[in-house]
Amino acid sequence: MHALGLDVAGPAVTAVVVDARGQIVRRGATSTGAPRALIAELTRGLSIGAIGMALETGVNELAGAIPEGMPAPVMCTPGVAAVTAETWTGTASGARHVVCLAIGERVLAGILLDGRPWNGAHGLAGSAAWLALNPVERQDYRKFGSLAAEVSNKGIARRLSWRIQAGDHSAVLERAGDLESITAAHVFAGARSGDGVSISVVRDTAKYIGMAIANLATTLDPEIVVLGGAIADAGDLLLEPVRQEAARRMPSGMIDRVRIEMSPLGVDAIAIGAARIALLAQT
């Protein structure tokens, strides 16, 4: 039997079909907001015994995208799905106290306390995008959340663009073509190639992420904090600086007890976790 997991982020949908061990059998994505064709393609010829859908609390309009004859989807939040995936097939396997900080187009956290996902009193636990790490009242902080404005894919690209507009020279501009075309991937590639402005932006990114992890860790005292999402592709640049920044802001008794690791699941983690939650709902 296979399970279908859907990660719904606005019009964008990432979908995976996994087997009972959590191995991905098929994967696909769409940004059109019409995932019915994608679902039909991924599930063709397979027996789908469970469907999980990770999406923001209270939003379920995509339930109608499930083809007739398939199981009704089991709903969960993206944060719960992310931390579920990490404890199933990710780097937090076997842990009972886990924080998963997912960073990419979105910024969110999943929390596992004593083996159980924590949603909070209103289903909003893990709203890490809104972690306040800077006393400055910028307009984009109020729109996206302080942390998301700094470390989301667009936030990282925006900080490099601002540096260029302020007069700094970066080879990234030539590679991207224009300011609006700069992406976080451009910034990370620039840092790897020795571009000084990119290196500075990556250094600041690590600082913000390290501060966020320190705040989450000192509040929840987990065994492990997993850094996942698209940001995991830059683990070679970020993991050690993030660990150092977090350690500077944690009590001495915690520094050597809380592991900070990159997720091996990348952008598929939330969809994998949604599938796992659907499977567990059957037991």
C-alpha positions as CSV (number, residue, x, y, z in Angstrom):
1,M,0.0,0.0,0.0
2,H,1.1,3.5,-0.7
3,A,0.3,6.9,0.8
4,L,0.0,10.3,-0.9
5,G,1.3,13.4,0.9
6,L,0.5,16.9,-0.2
7,D,2.2,20.1,0.9
8,V,-0.1,23.0,0.0
9,A,1.5,26.4,0.1
10,G,-0.8,28.9,-1.5
11,P,-1.1,28.0,-5.2
12,A,2.0,25.8,-5.0
13,V,1.6,22.1,-4.2
14,T,4.4,19.6,-3.6
15,A,3.2,15.9,-3.7
16,V,4.9,12.6,-2.9
17,V,3.8,9.0,-3.0
18,V,5.6,7.0,-0.4
19,D,5.7,3.3,0.6
20,A,5.2,2.0,4.1
21,R,8.8,2.7,5.0
22,G,8.6,6.3,3.9
23,Q,10.6,5.9,0.7
24,I,9.5,8.2,-2.1
25,V,8.1,6.3,-5.0
26,R,6.9,9.3,-7.0
27,R,7.2,13.0,-6.7
28,G,5.8,16.1,-8.4
29,A,5.0,19.7,-7.9
30,T,2.8,22.4,-9.4
31,S,2.5,26.1,-8.9
32,T,-0.8,26.6,-10.7
33,G,-3.2,26.0,-7.8
34,A,-4.8,23.1,-9.8
35,P,-3.2,19.9,-8.5
36,R,-5.9,17.4,-9.7
37,A,-3.9,16.5,-12.8
38,L,-0.7,16.2,-10.8
39,I,-2.4,13.9,-8.3
40,A,-3.8,11.7,-11.0
41,E,-0.5,11.4,-12.7
42,L,1.4,10.5,-9.5
43,T,-1.1,7.9,-8.4
44,R,-1.8,6.2,-11.7
45,G,-1.5,2.5,-11.4
46,L,-0.9,2.5,-7.6
47,S,-3.0,1.5,-4.7
48,I,-3.3,4.6,-2.5
49,G,-4.5,3.6,1.0
50,A,-4.1,7.0,2.7
51,I,-3.8,10.7,1.8
52,G,-2.4,13.4,4.0
53,M,-2.7,17.1,3.3
54,A,-0.5,19.7,5.0
55,L,-1.9,23.2,4.8
56,E,-2.6,26.2,7.0
57,T,-5.2,25.9,9.7
58,G,-8.8,26.3,8.5
59,V,-8.0,26.1,4.8
60,N,-9.3,23.0,3.0
61,E,-10.6,24.0,-0.4
62,L,-8.1,21.6,-2.1
63,A,-9.9,18.6,-0.7
64,G,-12.0,18.6,-3.8
65,A,-8.8,18.0,-5.9
66,I,-8.7,14.4,-4.7
67,P,-10.0,12.1,-7.4
68,E,-13.2,10.2,-6.8
69,G,-12.7,6.8,-5.2
70,M,-9.6,7.7,-3.2
71,P,-9.5,8.0,0.6
72,A,-10.6,11.3,2.2
73,P,-7.5,13.4,3.0
74,V,-6.3,13.7,6.6
75,M,-5.5,17.3,7.4
76,C,-2.5,18.6,9.3
77,T,-0.4,21.7,9.7
78,P,2.9,22.1,7.7
79,G,4.9,22.3,11.0
80,V,3.4,19.1,12.4
81,A,4.0,17.4,9.0
82,A,7.6,18.6,8.9
83,V,8.5,17.3,12.4
84,T,6.7,14.0,11.7
85,A,8.8,13.4,8.6
86,E,12.0,14.1,10.5
87,T,11.2,11.6,13.2
88,W,10.1,9.0,10.6
89,T,12.8,9.0,7.9
90,G,14.8,12.1,8.7
91,T,17.7,13.0,11.0
92,A,15.6,13.0,14.2
93,S,14.6,9.3,14.0
94,G,13.9,8.0,17.5
95,A,13.9,11.4,19.3
96,R,10.9,12.4,21.4
97,H,11.6,16.1,21.9
98,V,12.3,17.8,18.5
99,V,12.1,21.2,16.8
100,C,12.1,21.3,13.1
101,L,12.8,24.8,11.6
102,A,11.8,24.8,7.9
103,I,13.1,27.7,5.8
104,G,12.5,28.3,2.1
105,E,9.6,30.2,0.5
106,R,8.0,29.9,3.9
107,V,9.4,29.9,7.4
108,L,7.8,27.7,10.0
109,A,8.5,25.3,12.8
110,G,7.3,21.9,13.8
111,I,7.4,20.9,17.5
112,L,7.4,17.4,19.0
113,L,7.1,17.2,22.8
114,D,7.4,13.8,24.6
115,G,6.7,12.1,21.3
116,R,3.6,14.1,20.4
117,P,3.2,16.9,17.9
118,W,2.3,20.2,19.6
119,N,-0.2,22.4,17.8
120,G,-0.7,25.0,20.5
121,A,-4.0,26.3,21.9
122,H,-5.1,27.8,18.6
123,G,-3.3,25.6,16.1
124,L,-0.7,28.3,15.6
125,A,2.3,26.8,17.4
126,G,5.4,26.9,15.3
127,S,4.7,30.3,13.7
128,A,8.5,30.8,13.5
129,A,8.3,33.4,10.7
130,W,7.2,35.9,13.3
131,L,10.1,35.4,15.7
132,A,11.2,38.9,16.6
133,L,15.0,39.1,16.3
134,N,15.5,42.8,15.6
135,P,14.0,45.8,17.4
136,V,13.7,47.7,14.0
137,E,10.1,48.1,12.9
138,R,10.4,47.5,9.2
139,Q,7.3,47.3,7.0
140,D,8.3,43.9,5.6
141,Y,8.5,42.6,9.2
142,R,4.9,43.4,9.7
143,K,3.9,41.8,6.4
144,F,5.9,38.6,6.5
145,G,7.2,38.3,10.1
146,S,10.7,39.3,11.3
147,L,12.5,36.1,10.8
148,A,10.8,35.3,7.4
149,A,11.7,38.8,6.1
150,E,15.4,38.1,6.8
151,V,15.9,34.4,6.0
152,S,13.2,33.2,3.6
153,N,14.3,32.7,0.0
154,K,13.0,36.1,-1.0
155,G,14.4,37.7,2.2
156,I,17.9,36.5,1.5
157,A,17.7,37.7,-2.1
158,R,16.3,41.0,-1.0
159,R,19.2,41.7,1.4
160,L,21.7,41.1,-1.3
161,S,19.8,43.5,-3.7
162,W,19.8,46.2,-1.0
163,R,23.5,45.9,-0.6
164,I,24.0,46.3,-4.4
165,Q,21.6,49.3,-4.4
166,A,23.6,50.8,-1.6
167,G,26.7,50.7,-3.8
168,D,28.4,47.3,-3.1
169,H,29.6,45.4,-6.1
170,S,28.6,41.8,-6.4
171,A,29.1,39.4,-9.4
172,V,25.7,38.0,-8.6
173,L,24.0,40.8,-10.4
174,E,25.8,39.9,-13.6
175,R,24.8,36.3,-13.2
176,A,21.2,37.1,-12.4
177,G,20.8,39.8,-15.0
178,D,18.9,42.3,-12.9
179,L,18.1,43.0,-9.3
180,E,14.6,41.5,-9.5
181,S,15.9,38.2,-10.8
182,I,18.3,37.6,-7.9
183,T,17.4,34.5,-5.9
184,A,18.7,32.9,-2.7
185,A,20.3,30.2,-4.9
186,H,22.3,33.0,-6.6
187,V,23.4,34.3,-3.2
188,F,24.6,30.8,-2.1
189,A,26.4,30.2,-5.4
190,G,28.0,33.6,-5.1
191,A,29.3,32.8,-1.6
192,R,30.7,29.5,-2.8
193,S,32.6,31.3,-5.6
194,G,34.1,33.9,-3.2
195,D,31.8,36.8,-3.9
196,G,32.3,39.1,-0.9
197,V,28.8,40.6,-0.6
198,S,27.3,37.1,-0.9
199,I,29.5,35.8,1.8
200,S,28.4,38.7,4.1
201,V,24.7,38.1,3.4
202,V,25.2,34.4,4.1
203,R,27.0,35.2,7.3
204,D,24.1,37.4,8.4
205,T,21.6,34.7,7.4
206,A,23.4,32.2,9.7
207,K,23.3,34.8,12.5
208,Y,19.5,35.2,12.2
209,I,18.9,31.4,12.0
210,G,21.2,30.8,14.9
211,M,19.4,33.3,17.0
212,A,16.0,31.7,16.1
213,I,17.3,28.3,17.0
214,A,18.6,29.5,20.3
215,N,15.3,31.0,21.1
216,L,13.4,27.8,20.2
217,A,15.9,25.6,22.0
218,T,16.0,27.5,25.2
219,T,12.2,27.7,25.4
220,L,11.5,24.0,24.5
221,D,14.7,22.1,25.5
222,P,14.6,19.6,22.7
223,E,17.0,16.8,22.0
224,I,17.6,18.0,18.5
225,V,16.8,21.0,16.3
226,V,16.5,20.1,12.6
227,L,17.0,22.8,10.0
228,G,15.1,21.8,6.9
229,G,13.3,23.1,3.8
230,A,15.2,24.6,0.8
231,I,17.8,26.1,3.1
232,A,19.2,22.6,3.7
233,D,20.7,22.8,0.2
234,A,23.1,25.4,1.7
235,G,24.1,23.3,4.6
236,D,27.8,23.4,3.5
237,L,27.7,27.2,4.0
238,L,25.3,27.5,7.0
239,L,25.4,24.5,9.3
240,E,28.6,25.3,11.3
241,P,28.0,29.1,11.5
242,V,24.5,28.4,12.6
243,R,25.7,26.1,15.3
244,Q,28.2,28.7,16.5
245,E,25.7,31.5,16.6
246,A,23.1,29.3,18.5
247,A,25.8,28.2,21.0
248,R,26.7,31.9,21.8
249,R,23.1,32.4,22.9
250,M,22.3,29.2,24.8
251,P,23.1,28.4,28.5
252,S,26.3,26.4,29.0
253,G,24.4,23.4,30.3
254,M,22.4,23.2,27.0
255,I,25.1,23.8,24.3
256,D,26.5,20.2,24.3
257,R,23.1,18.5,24.8
258,V,21.1,19.9,21.9
259,R,22.1,18.7,18.5
260,I,21.6,21.0,15.5
261,E,21.4,19.1,12.2
262,M,20.4,19.7,8.6
263,S,17.5,17.7,7.2
264,P,18.2,15.1,4.5
265,L,14.6,15.4,3.3
266,G,14.8,18.9,1.7
267,V,11.7,20.4,0.3
268,D,9.8,17.1,0.4
269,A,9.7,16.8,4.2
270,I,6.3,18.4,4.7
271,A,4.6,16.2,2.0
272,I,6.3,13.1,3.5
273,G,5.1,14.0,6.9
274,A,1.6,14.5,5.7
275,A,1.6,11.0,4.2
276,R,2.9,9.6,7.5
277,I,0.2,11.3,9.5
278,A,-2.4,9.8,7.1
279,L,-1.0,6.4,7.6
280,L,-1.0,6.7,11.4
281,A,-4.6,7.8,11.3
282,Q,-5.5,4.3,10.0
283,T,-4.0,2.5,13.0
